[in-house]
Amino acid sequence: METVSVYDAKTHLSRLLDAVEAGEEIVITRNGHPVARLVRALPMPKRRFGTLPTVAMIRDDFDEPLAIEDLDFVSR
């Protein structure tokens, strides 16, 4: 675990991010007191479209052209 001041963190942010990507933990201090911790972000889970994916489903062929029968139904 590396400890750096706010000034050094601002000056060397790119290097610190490289270290975090490699798995290192960085503690940022202000006046010698720890104020923040840089750690590698967890992968974001893939989310389905919408807020209630179990209530409304979007079919895989949603953006495919409609069949003639479907167009007939829509135009009534």
N, C-alpha and C positions, 0 to 999 in steps of 0.2 A: 504494500500500500504506500503510495507516494502522497506527500503533503506539499501543497503549493499555496502561495499567497494569491489573493484576488488579482493583484497586478500581474504576477507570473502566469496565472491562468488566462488572463486576457491576452497577454503577449504571446503565449505558446499554446493557444487553444487547439490548433490543428495537431500538434504533436501529442497533446494530452488525449485527444479523441482517438488517435492511432493507438495509444497505449490502452485505452478503455476497450477498443475493438479487439485488442489482443488478450483481453481478460483481466487487465489490471484495474484496481480501484484507486481513484484519486480523491483526496480530501482537500477541499478549498478552505483556506483560513482567512479571517480578517482580524488583524491585530493579534495574531497568535491563537485565536479561538476558531474551532471548526464551525463553518456555517453551511457547507454543502458537500455532497458526496456525488462524484461522477461514477456511474456503473453502467455496464453494458445493458442496453434495453432488451427486454424480452420480445420475442417475435409476436406480432399482433395476430390474433386468431382471425381467420377469414370469416367475415360476416355476410349473411344473406341480406339481400335488399329488403328494406323495410324494418319496422320496429317489431312486428309480430309475425315472424316468418312461418309460424305454425298455423296462423289463421288465414293468411292469403299467400298463395303460392304463385310464382310466375313460371310458366312453362318454359322449357329450354327453347322451344320454337316460337317464342313470343314475337320476335321480329321477322318471322317468315311471312311471305305473302299469304293472304287468306284464300281458301278454296272458294270456288264459285258459289257453292251452297251457303257458305258462311256470309258472303257478301250479300246474297239474296235476303238472308235473315236480318242483317244489319240495316238494309235500306227500307225495310217495312215501317 
